[in-house]
Amino acid sequence: MHVTLFLATYELLVILILVAIGAAHSQTGKWEWKFEDKPINIYYEEHEQDTSENVKNVLMIPTISDVSTVEEWRVVAKDIVGRKGELGYRATIVDWPGLGYSDRPSLNYNADVMEDFLVQLVNSPNSPVANADDELVIVGGGHAATIAVRAAGKGLIRPSAVAAVAPTWAGPLPIVFGRGSDMETRYGLLRGTLRAPAIGWMMYNVLVSNEKSIQSQYKSHVYANPENVTPDIIESRYELTKRKGARYVPAAFLTGLLDPVQSREEFLQLFAKLDGDVPVLIVSTLNAPKRSKAEMEALKGAKGVTKFVEVPGALLPQEEYPLAVAEELHRFLQESFAARR
């Protein structure tokens, strides 16, 4: 038996055991985000132990992508809150506006809009993470992690710790073709086309909303092991691309409009701003695409990075190898909160 197959079987067994013993209970809900006086329903999930004292709150935000979803963090959340120990954890997973199971209005999405959402989510008295007692840990993947770090560096949010899993800052097209003025013009044209009423759906179906395209992305760079890309995963992600308004955020993400910074230097500066103030964990991956891997590696030993670890996976290790990610996150949480006692 291949080692990867054994690991996958072992992880599935552990997940089934967790579900069987009822280690935690879960519930879903909708939170209303106000943007430009417009109410937007945001989907979230809460996972919590049934009998926990000294509970610490963890906010998990999905990687921003064409098929972003709370599902990528679900196993990690269940694993962490199901562990027994002196500290207990409540994990809240929230879908971004325009993605997952949240509303998908036709906004002019960019990194500032997404940052505004995160800031309101963390600071609003009626949000699902409102009662965090100033000890909210933010865990994010990809662009989500970088947007959280940027907001924290500005003082707009004050997390007690941040875990950045496979952090990225450049969208798919800019990371491949760069940001020259000619390319920015082309990105703008593509973005406008994708947002257009009729031709936009046609283009979106060609580029994103088809099972072959999703499968190709997952096998080439989202997952490290193509054998882990199951038909169920592809079907689930394909269904997300068929939701009303599904093309608006991908139009911005693909063309770099959701990029929180424009260069590696700016990327490193974001983390440096948190030095000595907020503990930061970087979870890099063994098989990330070359360009993304280089950005993750640049954070190794960088100012503001408290701890740097590496796990199996590519751009979505929390979904492909959830128990490996959960183990590193749990260790970091224990270390972070122990330092406050």
C-alpha positions in Angstrom: 0.0 0.0 0.0 1.3 3.4 -0.9 2.2 5.7 2.0 -0.2 8.4 0.7 -3.1 6.0 0.5 -2.4 4.8 4.0 -2.4 8.4 5.3 -5.6 9.1 3.5 -7.2 6.0 5.0 -6.0 6.8 8.4 -7.3 10.4 8.3 -10.7 9.2 7.1 -10.8 6.7 10.0 -10.0 9.4 12.5 -12.7 11.6 11.1 -15.3 8.9 11.3 -14.3 8.2 14.9 -14.7 11.9 15.8 -18.2 12.0 14.2 -19.2 8.7 15.9 -18.3 9.7 19.4 -19.9 13.1 19.0 -16.8 15.0 20.1 -18.4 18.4 19.3 -21.7 19.8 18.2 -22.2 22.1 15.2 -24.7 24.7 14.0 -25.0 27.0 11.1 -26.3 30.5 10.8 -26.5 33.7 8.8 -25.0 37.1 9.8 -26.0 40.3 8.1 -23.0 42.4 6.8 -23.8 45.9 5.9 -21.9 47.3 2.9 -22.8 50.7 1.5 -26.1 50.4 3.4 -26.9 47.1 1.7 -27.6 44.0 3.9 -25.7 40.9 2.7 -26.3 37.5 4.3 -23.1 35.8 5.4 -23.1 32.1 6.0 -21.2 30.7 9.0 -20.7 27.5 10.9 -19.9 27.0 14.6 -18.2 24.0 16.1 -17.9 23.6 19.8 -17.4 21.0 22.5 -20.4 20.0 24.5 -18.7 20.3 27.9 -15.9 22.8 27.8 -14.6 25.3 30.3 -12.0 28.0 29.5 -13.1 28.1 25.9 -11.0 30.1 23.4 -12.4 31.4 20.1 -10.9 30.6 16.7 -12.2 32.3 13.5 -11.4 30.3 10.4 -11.7 32.0 7.0 -11.5 30.1 3.7 -8.9 30.6 1.0 -10.2 33.1 -1.5 -10.6 31.2 -4.8 -13.1 30.5 -7.6 -14.7 27.8 -5.4 -14.0 29.0 -1.9 -16.1 27.3 0.8 -16.3 26.8 4.6 -16.0 23.0 3.8 -12.3 23.3 3.5 -11.9 24.0 7.2 -14.6 21.7 8.6 -12.5 18.7 9.4 -9.8 20.9 11.0 -12.4 22.7 13.1 -14.0 19.4 14.3 -10.6 18.0 15.2 -9.4 21.0 17.2 -12.6 21.4 19.2 -12.9 17.7 19.8 -9.6 17.5 21.6 -9.6 17.2 25.4 -7.3 19.4 27.5 -7.1 22.3 29.9 -8.2 24.6 27.1 -11.3 24.1 25.0 -11.9 25.7 21.6 -14.9 27.1 19.7 -14.3 27.3 16.0 -16.3 29.6 13.7 -15.9 29.2 9.9 -17.3 32.1 7.8 -17.8 32.3 4.1 -16.6 35.4 2.3 -19.2 37.7 0.7 -19.7 36.6 -2.9 -18.3 33.1 -2.2 -19.4 29.8 -0.7 -22.9 29.9 0.7 -23.0 33.6 1.4 -24.9 36.1 -0.7 -23.3 37.0 -4.0 -24.3 40.5 -4.9 -22.8 42.4 -7.8 -20.3 44.5 -5.8 -17.1 46.0 -7.1 -15.0 43.5 -5.2 -11.4 44.3 -4.3 -9.0 43.7 -1.4 -10.4 46.7 0.4 -14.0 45.4 0.3 -12.9 42.1 1.6 -10.9 43.8 4.4 -13.9 45.9 5.3 -15.9 42.7 5.6 -13.4 41.1 7.9 -13.1 44.2 10.1 -16.8 44.4 10.6 -17.1 40.7 11.2 -14.5 40.9 14.0 -15.6 44.1 15.5 -19.4 44.1 15.2 -21.3 43.4 18.5 -23.8 41.1 16.8 -21.3 39.0 14.8 -20.8 35.3 15.4 -17.4 36.0 17.0 -18.5 39.0 19.1 -17.9 37.3 22.5 -14.3 36.4 22.0 -13.1 38.3 25.1 -10.2 39.9 23.2 -8.7 36.5 22.6 -9.8 35.7 19.1 -7.4 33.7 17.0 -7.7 34.2 13.2 -6.8 31.3 11.0 -6.9 31.8 7.2 -5.6 30.3 4.0 -4.2 31.9 0.9 -5.2 35.5 0.3 -7.5 35.3 3.3 -4.6 35.0 5.7 -2.8 38.0 4.1 -5.9 40.2 4.2 -6.2 39.4 7.9 -2.6 40.2 8.5 -3.0 43.5 6.6 -6.0 44.5 8.7 -4.2 43.6 11.9 -1.2 45.7 10.9 -3.4 48.7 10.4 -4.9 48.2 13.9 -8.4 47.6 12.4 -8.6 44.3 14.2 -6.7 43.0 17.2 -6.4 39.2 17.1 -4.6 37.5 19.9 -2.8 35.3 17.3 -2.8 34.7 13.5 -2.2 31.4 11.6 -1.5 31.8 7.9 -1.9 28.5 6.0 -0.3 28.5 2.6 -0.5 32.3 2.5 -0.6 33.9 -0.9 -0.9 37.5 -2.2 -1.0 37.3 -6.1 -4.0 36.2 -8.1 -3.7 33.4 -10.7 -3.2 35.7 -13.8 -0.8 38.3 -12.2 1.3 35.6 -10.6 1.8 34.0 -14.1 1.8 37.1 -16.4 2.9 39.9 -14.1 1.5 43.4 -13.7 2.8 45.4 -16.6 0.5 48.2 -17.9 -0.5 46.2 -21.0 -1.4 43.2 -18.8 -3.5 45.4 -16.4 -5.4 46.6 -19.4 -6.1 43.0 -20.5 -7.1 42.1 -16.9 -9.6 44.9 -16.9 -11.1 43.8 -20.2 -11.4 40.2 -19.0 -12.9 41.4 -15.7 -15.5 43.5 -17.5 -16.4 40.7 -19.8 -16.9 38.2 -16.9 -19.2 40.7 -15.1 -21.3 41.4 -18.2 -24.9 40.0 -18.1 -24.9 37.4 -20.9 -21.5 37.0 -22.3 -20.2 37.0 -18.8 -21.9 33.7 -18.0 -20.6 32.2 -21.2 -17.0 33.2 -20.4 -17.4 32.1 -16.8 -18.7 28.7 -17.9 -15.6 28.3 -20.2 -13.0 29.4 -17.7 -14.4 28.4 -14.3 -17.8 26.8 -14.1 -17.2 23.4 -15.6 -16.1 20.1 -14.0 -13.1 19.6 -16.3 -11.6 23.0 -15.4 -12.2 22.5 -11.7 -10.7 19.0 -11.8 -7.7 20.3 -13.7 -7.0 23.1 -11.2 -7.3 20.7 -8.2 -5.0 18.1 -9.7 -2.4 20.6 -11.0 -1.9 22.9 -8.1 -4.7 22.9 -5.5 -4.0 19.4 -4.2 -0.6 17.8 -4.0 -1.8 14.3 -4.8 -4.1 14.0 -7.8 -5.5 10.8 -6.4 -7.0 12.8 -3.5 -9.2 14.7 -6.0 -12.4 12.7 -5.7 -15.6 13.1 -7.8 -17.5 14.2 -4.8 -15.1 17.2 -4.3 -15.4 18.2 -7.9 -19.2 17.9 -7.8 -19.4 20.0 -4.6 -17.2 22.7 -6.0 -19.0 22.7 -9.4 -22.3 23.3 -7.6 -20.9 26.4 -5.9 -20.1 27.9 -9.3 -23.8 27.6 -10.3 -25.1 29.8 -7.5 -26.6 33.2 -8.4 -23.9 35.8 -8.7 -21.1 33.3 -8.6 -19.0 35.0 -11.3 -18.4 38.4 -9.6 -15.7 37.5 -7.0 -13.8 35.1 -9.4 -13.7 38.0 -12.0 -11.9 40.1 -9.4 -9.7 37.2 -8.0 -8.5 35.9 -11.3 -7.4 39.3 -12.5 -5.6 40.4 -9.2 -8.2 42.8 -7.9 -8.3 40.9 -4.6 -4.5 41.0 -4.1 -3.8 42.7 -0.8 -0.3 43.7 -1.9 1.6 44.2 -5.1 5.1 42.8 -4.3 7.0 40.4 -2.1 8.5 43.4 -0.3 5.0 44.6 0.7 4.1 41.1 1.6 6.9 40.8 4.1 6.3 44.3 5.5 2.7 43.2 6.4 4.1 40.6 8.8 6.9 42.8 10.1 4.2 45.2 11.4 3.0 42.5 13.8 6.4 41.8 15.2 6.4 41.6 19.0 2.6 42.3 19.1 0.8 39.4 17.6 2.1 35.8 17.5 2.1 34.5 13.9 2.2 31.0 12.6 3.1 30.3 9.0 2.1 26.9 7.6 3.9 26.3 4.4 3.4 23.2 2.2 5.8 20.7 0.7 4.3 20.7 -2.8 3.0 24.3 -3.4 3.4 25.6 -7.0 6.8 27.0 -7.6 5.9 30.7 -7.5 3.6 30.4 -4.5 6.1 28.3 -2.7 8.8 31.0 -3.1 6.5 33.5 -1.4 5.9 31.1 1.5 9.6 30.4 1.9 10.3 34.1 2.0 8.5 34.2 5.3 10.8 31.6 6.9 12.7 33.6 9.6 11.1 36.8 8.5 10.4 39.6 10.9 7.0 39.2 12.6 6.9 35.4 12.0 6.8 33.6 15.3 6.8 30.1 14.0 7.3 28.5 10.6 6.2 24.9 9.9 5.7 22.8 6.8 3.0 20.2 6.1 2.1 18.0 3.2 -0.1 19.6 0.5 -0.1 22.3 -2.1 -2.5 25.3 -1.9 -5.3 23.7 0.2 -3.6 21.6 2.8 -6.4 22.2 5.3 -8.7 20.2 3.1 -6.3 17.6 1.6 -4.4 16.9 4.8 -6.6 18.3 7.6 -5.2 16.3 10.5 -1.6 17.5 9.7 -2.8 21.1 9.7 -5.0 20.6 12.8 -2.0 19.2 14.7 0.2 22.2 13.9 -2.7 24.7 14.7 -3.5 23.0 18.0 0.1 23.1 19.1 0.3 26.8 18.1 -2.9 27.6 20.0 -1.7 25.8 23.1 1.6 27.7 22.9 0.0 31.1 22.3 -2.5 30.9 25.1 -0.1 29.4 27.5 2.1 32.4 27.0 -0.7 34.6 28.3 -1.2 32.8 31.6 
